[in-house]
Each structure stands twice: as C-alpha cells, then as structure tokens.
C-alpha cells in the first residue's frame, strides 16, 4: 500500500503559455464519473457524465471562460487533466481536482505559479560611424509581451528613429530599432512592457570627432610634403578609429551550474571586455550576495571574468557588470525555483510508483532522463532503457526498477520499484539533464509508520533496526517526537547531561546496549502518558545514505487518525 501526503505539486510556467494541470485516478474509466476543478473555492471546470459544456455552465468562474479544456480520449484511462490556455499571473494559486461521488471521495492538490515573462536585456551597438554621425542599433530577442522601444540622449530626450523591424515567432517578438546621432553623448535604448509594468535599458557611449586640429594639420602637411603628409594623416586617423573601437562593452551571461532541492550555484560570465569590468550578484530586493573572488583571464587588453555565487531561495537574481571608465553598466537576470519534494509513504515488501512527468506532456521517447537516490544512479533512460548492462546502476536496484514505455509519449517518466525494503527510504530525483533549462523533480520515500498501542502507565517499546544488521555500537542515532529530542546515542548514550533532550522524557527513556551489535536501536519509554502519543522518528544521520524510520505511538484504545 502506498499513498501521497497532501503536499501540492508546484507547476511553474511563463505568462501567456498554455499549461496542463495533471490529475489521474489510477487507470479506471471515468467517462461516466463526475469530477470538478476548483481554484480557491471557485469553479474552473466541471465534468459530469459527458455534460461538460462550460459554455452554458453558470457555475464556472468568469476568469476561466473559454480558456479551459479536458482530454476526452484520456478519460478511459482515468485521466482528468485539464489545459488552461493563455495563462495569466492572476491564474497563480492552489487548484484541486475532486471526484466528489467516489467513496471515499478523491481530492488532488497542486499549485500553479505563472511567472511574468520579461524582455531579454536589450543589446545596443554602433552599425556605422563617420566623423559627423553614427548609426545606432538596439535589438531585443524573444520578448513577450510585445515591448515598445525608444532611444534617448543623455538628457533623457526621445530621439527620432526609423520604424522598428518586428519579427513574430509564435507568441514572442524580435525587434530592432535604429537611429542616427550627430554629437558625442551617452545614448540609451529603453524597452517597456506596460502589461507587466517592466522596463529595462542599455547604454552606449558615442564619440563624434568632427574636423580636429590634427586633421587640418594632416591635410596641410599632405599638401606640402605629399606622400609623407598623407601617410601621417592616415596614421592619425587609424589611431583614433582603433582607440574608439578598442572599447569592449561587458555583456554578462548567466546560468545555473548546479541545483539540488535546497541550493543552487549560479555563474555569471563576461567575455572580451575592456576596460576591466566589476561584477556582482544581487537578489530581487537589490541586496548584494556574497561571492568568492572572480576568475579573471586576460587576453591582450581584454578580460574574461567569471563570478559564481550560491543561493538558497526561490527568487529572480541579477548579475551586474560595471565599467566606470566608460560610464557603462549592464545586467542579466535568471530565475531560480526550489520545489518541495513529493512525499510517498510505502509499505515494506510492496511495489511503489515514483511519479515524474513534464507538465508540457511532450513526447520523451527520444529524450534522456535519469533517476538517482542520494547521488547514486538507480535508473537511466536514453532513447531506451540502458540499465541491463549499465555498470553505473546501483547494485541495490538491479532487476527491481521498471518504467512505463506506453506513457513516454505523454511526458511520463515515472518508475516502479518492486519489493520495497527499508534501505529504499530516502530522497530521490528525476532529472532531464538535456532539456533547456534542465528539469529536476524531487521525491521523498518514507516507510509506512509502525503503529504501537500501549496502555496508560505501562512501558512502551518503540522498535527500530537496520536491515543490514550492522554493528552500530560506534555510530550515532537519535529518536525524536515532533522534532523534539527523545533520546540521543553517539558512541554511547548522551542523555543524562544533555541540554537538548526534551524535558518530557528526562529519566524515562532507555535503550538496549546488548542489541546494538545486531543493528537494533529500539528504546523503551517508561510510565506511558497521554502526552506521549504522536509521531516518532528513529534517525541515522551519519549513514550514507541517511536512514529514517517512523513510529506512531497510541495510548490504549485512543487513536487519532490524523496522526498518520
């Protein structure tokens, strides 16, 4: 027997895209069943024995009118998923998929996070320049919603510009805006997206020389001394051109190097910059993030710089590159999202399914995905399963793991582990490493709690043992109740003088020293009280991987089902 705790799955999509909210009732035919989708108590979609016309359904919330569909062909296999089209930020929130007429009724929860899509950082450059003018170009690629672009001079005055060149790719826009300037100044291209209250910009410094004293002197010398003067004038001009174009504006590029369930390593890279820029990381509030010394490589007069940082929170982060000598600053954004793991409770000896699917429902038959536990490979699919002769698959899972070939076309990378054992508990990841960006899903597998019933005033023995029966005399283990320490053993019991042991259990708990050699860490709680009822864990924190066992202690006939 296995079931999921009510931890809602988090689905993150860009604003304006379509999203599938998954809901599946095993594989039984639900064509003649009733199910309903809700958000915050408001009806999103209703299906009732083929009467699912939300056009005339007065109960459907106005926000979702004409934007929600289900999958009629999938009902026979128990799939009640829906698709919401053209998502908006206001669609974010918690959704439930409910089968109210089943006994017991079934409710599935998930959380939708619609992220406002901002325009990529504009890129500006000089297309052509003479002594008296320069043609500037501003380019934005892959923007949504469609942004407005304009040029400004150093005083903030809007400049005349040609009609923008607009290319539409699906729902995204590539836009180029050009203008011509005739004086030395710092010019700015401004990108505005009114729908999401977003604005960004990029600056460029333009130096217009005009005729200088050096030019006049060059012409005079050329007229007087002929070829010598001409060569000298050309040399002067080339020197000025090289001096101008030798500036290399910093354009940072950011990416996620590595991400786990709780931490991500970010990298910001600038290449071929001159003068040497300064780099730093910021969070969305503008606070600077700690970072190690940057990696700096010098190539001639230009610099390649890499700056890394570690982050722990879901947020939008920014890498800022500053070149004070030329009054230039630019930046690049990256969004980092951490998800809570799906918790699955399993019964020893049973089979359990670990769920993993792409919200896009794209065909992954020719894709690569891998399952890992504690960093060890347990299942690999790369255009086909490659586990039979795979030397890297952990020995613990040899011959016990299988996937669902018929489900790959709908983006389902779930697996089944047969004959569950205590050693199988722990943290699992399902990863699509070749997708851009890569996708990682986290699963936590725990053993179904053992329920112990003891009469008030009697002694209660809570069992815990390692299946390997290894000697743990010199190891560390800890018992806890609701996060509070009940008993600590670290190469010997350390509770007599321990300040961390909860006062409720002082002088009432003992272990079994003679049993440690065979991997048993059971304890006895003397004089059982009603306050002792609840959830207990027996944890081996220093083992690789760590092991946790769950016990539910119940007083006599008293039994609160919410405990499990």
C-alpha positions, 0 to 999 in steps of 0.5 A: 500500500502506498499513498501521497501526503497532501503536499501540492505539486508546484507547476511553474510556467511563463505568462501567456503559455498554455499549461496542463494541470495533471490529475489521474485516478489510477487507470479506471474509466471515468467517462461516466464519473463526475469530477470538478476543478476548483481554484480557491473555492471557485469553479474552473471546470466541471465534468459530469457524465459527458455534460461538460459544456462550460459554455452554458455552465453558470457555475464556472468562474468568469476568469476561466471562460473559454480558456479551459479544456479536458482530454476526452480520449484520456478519460478511459484511462482515468485521466482528468487533466485539464489545459488552461490556455493563455495563462495569466499571473492572476491564474497563480494559486492552489487548484484541486481536482475532486471526484466528489461521488467516489467513496471515499471521495478523491481530492488532488492538490497542486499549485500553479505559479505563472511567472511574468515573462520579461524582455531579454536585456536589450543589446545596443551597438554602433552599425556605422560611424563617420566623423559627423554621425553614427548609426545606432542599433538596439535589438531585443530577442524573444520578448513577450509581451510585445515591448515598445522601444525608444532611444534617448540622449543623455538628457533623457530626450526621445530621439527620432528613429526609423520604424522598428523591424518586428519579427513574430515567432509564435507568441514572442517578438524580435525587434530592432530599432535604429537611429542616427546621432550627430554629437558625442553623448551617452545614448540609451535604448529603453524597452517597456512592457506596460502589461507587466509594468517592466522596463529595462535599458542599455547604454552606449557611449558615442564619440563624434570627432568632427574636423580636429586640429590634427586633421587640418594639420594632416591635410596641410602637411599632405599638401606640402610634403605629399606622400609623407603628409598623407601617410601621417594623416592616415596614421592619425586617423587609424589611431583614433578609429582603433582607440574608439573601437578598442572599447569592449562593452561587458555583456554578462551571461548567466546560468545555473551550474548546479541545483539540488532541492535546497541550493543552487550555484549560479555563474555569471560570465563576461567575455572580451571586455575592456576596460576591466569590468566589476561584477556582482550578484544581487537578489530581487530586493537589490541586496548584494550576495556574497561571492568568492573572488572572480576568475579573471583571464586576460587576453591582450587588453581584454578580460574574461571574468567569471563570478559564481555565487550560491543561493538558497531561495526561490527568487529572480537574481541579477548579475551586474557588470560595471565599467566606470571608465566608460560610464557603462553598466549592464545586467542579466537576470535568471530565475531560480525555483526550489520545489518541495519534494513529493512525499510517498509513504510505502509499505515494506515488501510492496511495489511503489510508483515514483511519479515524474512527468513534464507538465508540457506532456511532450513526447520523451521517447527520444529524450534522456532522463535519469533517476538517482537516490542520494547521488547514486544512479538507480535508473537511466533512460536514453532513447531506451532503457540502458540499465541491463548492462549499465555498470553505473546502476546501483547494485541495490536496484538491479532487476527491481526498477521498471518504467512505463514505455506506453506513457513516454509519449505523454511526458511520463517518466515515472518508475516502479520499484518492486519489493520495497525494503527499508534501505529504499527510504530516502530522497530521490530525483528525476532529472532531464539533464538535456532539456533547456533549462534542465528539469529536476523533480524531487521525491521523498520515500518514507516507510509506512509508520509502525503503529504501537498501542500501549496502555496508560502507565505501562512501558512502551517499546518503540522498535527500530533496526537496520536491515543490514544488521550492522554493528552500530555500537560506534555510530550515532542515532537519535529518536525524536517526537515532533522534532523534539529530542527523545533520546540521543546515542553517539558512541554511547548514550548522551542523555543524562547531561544533555541540554537538548533532550526534551524535558518530557522524557528526562529519566524515562527513556532507555535503550538496549546496549546488548542489541546494538551489535545486531543493528537494533536501536529500539528504546523503551519509554517508561510510565506511558502518558497521554502526552506521549502519543504522536509521531516518532522518528528513529534517525541515522544521520551519519549513514550514507545514505541517511536512514529514517524510520517512523513510529506512531505511538497510541495510548490504549484504545485512543487513536487519532487518525490524523496522526498518520 
